[in-house]
Each structure stands twice: as C-alpha cells, then as structure tokens.
Amino acid sequence: MKKLLNKLGIYDLKSLKAFIVQLFKFGMVGLSNTIIYFTVYYSLVFFGVYYILANFASFVIGVTNSFYWNRKYVFKQTSEKKRTQFIKVFFAYGFTLILSTSFLYLMVDIIGISEFIAPIINICFTTPINFMLNKFWAFRDPGVSKARQSNLK
C-alpha cells in the first residue's frame, strides 16, 4: 500500500491533503466542462447543426476548457510544453470518452441498468482514470517528482 501511495505522490498527511484538494479541483473543472459541453451541444442542435457535429464541437470546446483550467489551476503548470500537453490532454479525454461509451453500452444494453443511472456509475470509474492520465501523463513534471524523491532520501 505504501508503494502505491508513493507512486501517487502521497508520502505523508500533507501530501495526502494536497492530492485530495487537487482531485477536488479536477472534479470542479470537470463539472464546468460538463456544463460547457451541454450548453454548446444544445445550442448548436437548437440552431440546426447536425448532432454529430454538435457533439464533436462540444467535445473540442470542453477539452480545450479543461486543458486551460487543469494546466493553470489544478496542476499549476508553467512549462513551455503547452502543445505537447494539449495533445496529451486530447488523447486522455478521447481515451476516457471511448472507455465511457463502452462502459455505458455494457451497463445499459448488456447488464440492463437504466440509461439514467448508468452515466452516474460511469463517472465514478472514468473520472479517476482521467485524473490519473492527466496528472501522471499529460501534465507530468518529472523535475518535481525527482525533487520530491531526493527529499525523501
């Protein structure tokens, strides 16, 4: 268990608190993305845009919003690797979109869970996965990890 916590950057009570705060902030950004997604999607559909195009546009706008706020507010990145991080964020969200859609299909069409309940269950699985992909891949700062490790020795 200690190894897992250390891999998550949790070494003591202070780093556990920081991890929980970061996860909460990530959730708040995710909530804003959801609001933005649905606002854009329903607005475009209302004005006659084909729903698949509306979905794509909403996804791009939501992920762009996510990138900005996660970079600035959640993971507090200042490096010049914006383009690389931006691409990684799109891949992370794209992966979890595919995973989420697969889980949704499995729960609704195979298991028989209500299509109103399944997305709530779905979020419980995909949000932590998306958080980990963003924290440890898209916004990973190897210099910080090495510094933390050297402080522990």
C-alpha positions as a Markdown table, in Angstrom:
| # | Residue | x | y | z |
|---|---|---|---|---|
| 1 | Met | 0.0 | 0.0 | 0.0 |
| 2 | Lys | 2.9 | 2.4 | 0.8 |
| 3 | Lys | 4.3 | 1.8 | -2.6 |
| 4 | Leu | 1.0 | 2.7 | -4.3 |
| 5 | Leu | 0.7 | 5.9 | -2.2 |
| 6 | Asn | 4.2 | 6.9 | -3.0 |
| 7 | Lys | 3.5 | 6.4 | -6.7 |
| 8 | Leu | 0.6 | 8.7 | -6.3 |
| 9 | Gly | 2.8 | 11.3 | -4.7 |
| 10 | Ile | 1.4 | 10.7 | -1.2 |
| 11 | Tyr | 4.2 | 10.5 | 1.3 |
| 12 | Asp | 2.6 | 12.0 | 4.4 |
| 13 | Leu | -0.6 | 13.6 | 5.7 |
| 14 | Lys | 0.3 | 16.9 | 4.0 |
| 15 | Ser | 0.8 | 15.3 | 0.5 |
| 16 | Leu | -2.4 | 13.3 | 1.0 |
| 17 | Lys | -4.3 | 16.6 | 1.7 |
| 18 | Ala | -2.7 | 18.2 | -1.4 |
| 19 | Phe | -3.7 | 15.1 | -3.5 |
| 20 | Ile | -7.3 | 15.3 | -2.3 |
| 21 | Val | -7.5 | 19.0 | -3.0 |
| 22 | Gln | -6.1 | 18.5 | -6.5 |
| 23 | Leu | -8.7 | 15.8 | -7.2 |
| 24 | Phe | -11.4 | 18.0 | -5.9 |
| 25 | Lys | -10.2 | 20.9 | -8.2 |
| 26 | Phe | -10.1 | 18.4 | -11.1 |
| 27 | Gly | -13.7 | 17.5 | -10.4 |
| 28 | Met | -14.7 | 21.1 | -10.4 |
| 29 | Val | -13.1 | 21.7 | -13.8 |
| 30 | Gly | -14.9 | 18.5 | -15.0 |
| 31 | Leu | -18.2 | 19.9 | -13.8 |
| 32 | Ser | -17.6 | 23.2 | -15.7 |
| 33 | Asn | -16.7 | 21.1 | -18.8 |
| 34 | Thr | -20.0 | 19.2 | -18.5 |
| 35 | Ile | -21.9 | 22.5 | -18.3 |
| 36 | Ile | -20.0 | 23.9 | -21.2 |
| 37 | Tyr | -20.4 | 20.8 | -23.3 |
| 38 | Phe | -24.2 | 20.6 | -22.8 |
| 39 | Thr | -24.6 | 24.4 | -23.3 |
| 40 | Val | -22.7 | 24.3 | -26.6 |
| 41 | Tyr | -24.3 | 21.0 | -27.7 |
| 42 | Tyr | -27.9 | 22.0 | -27.1 |
| 43 | Ser | -27.3 | 25.5 | -28.6 |
| 44 | Leu | -25.8 | 24.1 | -31.8 |
| 45 | Val | -28.6 | 21.5 | -32.1 |
| 46 | Phe | -31.2 | 24.2 | -31.4 |
| 47 | Phe | -29.8 | 26.2 | -34.3 |
| 48 | Gly | -29.9 | 23.2 | -36.7 |
| 49 | Val | -26.4 | 21.9 | -36.5 |
| 50 | Tyr | -26.3 | 18.1 | -37.1 |
| 51 | Tyr | -26.0 | 16.4 | -33.7 |
| 52 | Ile | -22.8 | 14.5 | -34.5 |
| 53 | Leu | -21.1 | 17.8 | -35.5 |
| 54 | Ala | -22.5 | 19.4 | -32.4 |
| 55 | Asn | -21.1 | 16.6 | -30.3 |
| 56 | Phe | -17.7 | 17.0 | -31.9 |
| 57 | Ala | -17.6 | 20.8 | -31.5 |
| 58 | Ser | -18.8 | 20.5 | -27.9 |
| 59 | Phe | -16.1 | 17.9 | -27.1 |
| 60 | Val | -13.4 | 20.1 | -28.6 |
| 61 | Ile | -14.5 | 23.2 | -26.7 |
| 62 | Gly | -14.9 | 21.2 | -23.4 |
| 63 | Val | -11.5 | 19.6 | -23.7 |
| 64 | Thr | -9.9 | 23.0 | -24.6 |
| 65 | Asn | -11.5 | 24.5 | -21.5 |
| 66 | Ser | -10.3 | 21.5 | -19.4 |
| 67 | Phe | -6.8 | 21.9 | -20.7 |
| 68 | Tyr | -6.7 | 25.6 | -19.8 |
| 69 | Trp | -8.1 | 25.2 | -16.2 |
| 70 | Asn | -6.3 | 22.0 | -15.4 |
| 71 | Arg | -3.0 | 23.4 | -16.6 |
| 72 | Lys | -3.4 | 26.7 | -14.7 |
| 73 | Tyr | -5.5 | 25.8 | -11.7 |
| 74 | Val | -5.3 | 22.1 | -11.0 |
| 75 | Phe | -1.8 | 21.0 | -12.0 |
| 76 | Lys | -0.2 | 24.6 | -11.9 |
| 77 | Gln | 2.0 | 24.1 | -15.0 |
| 78 | Thr | 4.3 | 26.8 | -16.1 |
| 79 | Ser | 6.5 | 24.9 | -18.5 |
| 80 | Glu | 6.6 | 25.7 | -22.2 |
| 81 | Lys | 5.4 | 22.3 | -23.2 |
| 82 | Lys | 1.9 | 23.6 | -24.0 |
| 83 | Arg | 1.5 | 22.0 | -27.4 |
| 84 | Thr | 2.6 | 18.5 | -26.2 |
| 85 | Gln | 0.4 | 18.8 | -23.1 |
| 86 | Phe | -2.6 | 19.9 | -25.2 |
| 87 | Ile | -2.3 | 16.9 | -27.5 |
| 88 | Lys | -1.9 | 14.6 | -24.5 |
| 89 | Val | -5.0 | 16.1 | -22.8 |
| 90 | Phe | -7.0 | 15.4 | -26.0 |
| 91 | Phe | -5.8 | 11.8 | -26.1 |
| 92 | Ala | -6.6 | 11.3 | -22.4 |
| 93 | Tyr | -10.1 | 12.7 | -22.8 |
| 94 | Gly | -10.5 | 10.8 | -26.1 |
| 95 | Phe | -9.5 | 7.6 | -24.4 |
| 96 | Thr | -11.9 | 8.1 | -21.5 |
| 97 | Leu | -14.6 | 9.1 | -24.0 |
| 98 | Ile | -14.2 | 5.7 | -25.7 |
| 99 | Leu | -14.0 | 3.9 | -22.4 |
| 100 | Ser | -17.0 | 5.8 | -21.1 |
| 101 | Thr | -19.1 | 4.9 | -24.2 |
| 102 | Ser | -18.1 | 1.3 | -23.9 |
| 103 | Phe | -19.0 | 1.2 | -20.2 |
| 104 | Leu | -22.3 | 2.9 | -20.9 |
| 105 | Tyr | -23.1 | 0.3 | -23.7 |
| 106 | Leu | -22.1 | -2.6 | -21.4 |
| 107 | Met | -24.2 | -1.3 | -18.5 |
| 108 | Val | -27.3 | -0.3 | -20.4 |
| 109 | Asp | -27.5 | -2.8 | -23.3 |
| 110 | Ile | -25.8 | -5.9 | -21.7 |
| 111 | Ile | -26.4 | -5.6 | -18.0 |
| 112 | Gly | -29.7 | -3.8 | -18.2 |
| 113 | Ile | -29.0 | -0.8 | -15.9 |
| 114 | Ser | -31.2 | 2.3 | -16.5 |
| 115 | Glu | -29.7 | 4.8 | -19.1 |
| 116 | Phe | -30.4 | 7.4 | -16.4 |
| 117 | Ile | -28.4 | 5.6 | -13.7 |
| 118 | Ala | -25.6 | 4.2 | -15.8 |
| 119 | Pro | -23.9 | 7.6 | -16.5 |
| 120 | Ile | -23.7 | 8.2 | -12.8 |
| 121 | Ile | -22.0 | 4.9 | -12.2 |
| 122 | Asn | -19.8 | 5.5 | -15.3 |
| 123 | Ile | -18.4 | 8.8 | -13.9 |
| 124 | Cys | -17.3 | 7.0 | -10.8 |
| 125 | Phe | -14.9 | 4.9 | -12.9 |
| 126 | Thr | -13.9 | 7.3 | -15.7 |
| 127 | Thr | -13.1 | 10.4 | -13.6 |
| 128 | Pro | -10.3 | 8.8 | -11.5 |
| 129 | Ile | -8.9 | 7.3 | -14.7 |
| 130 | Asn | -9.0 | 10.6 | -16.5 |
| 131 | Phe | -7.4 | 12.3 | -13.4 |
| 132 | Met | -4.6 | 9.8 | -13.4 |
| 133 | Leu | -4.0 | 10.2 | -17.1 |
| 134 | Asn | -3.8 | 14.0 | -16.8 |
| 135 | Lys | -1.8 | 14.1 | -13.6 |
| 136 | Phe | 0.8 | 11.4 | -14.4 |
| 137 | Trp | 0.9 | 11.7 | -18.2 |
| 138 | Ala | -0.4 | 14.9 | -19.7 |
| 139 | Phe | 0.8 | 17.3 | -17.0 |
| 140 | Arg | 3.6 | 15.2 | -15.5 |
| 141 | Asp | 6.5 | 17.3 | -14.3 |
| 142 | Pro | 9.5 | 14.9 | -14.0 |
| 143 | Gly | 11.6 | 17.6 | -12.2 |
| 144 | Val | 9.1 | 17.8 | -9.4 |
| 145 | Ser | 9.0 | 14.1 | -8.9 |
| 146 | Lys | 12.7 | 13.8 | -8.8 |
| 147 | Ala | 13.0 | 16.7 | -6.3 |
| 148 | Arg | 10.3 | 15.0 | -4.0 |
| 149 | Gln | 12.2 | 11.7 | -4.2 |
| 150 | Ser | 15.5 | 13.3 | -3.3 |
| 151 | Asn | 13.9 | 15.0 | -0.3 |
| 152 | Leu | 12.7 | 11.6 | 1.0 |
| 153 | Lys | 16.2 | 10.0 | 1.0 |
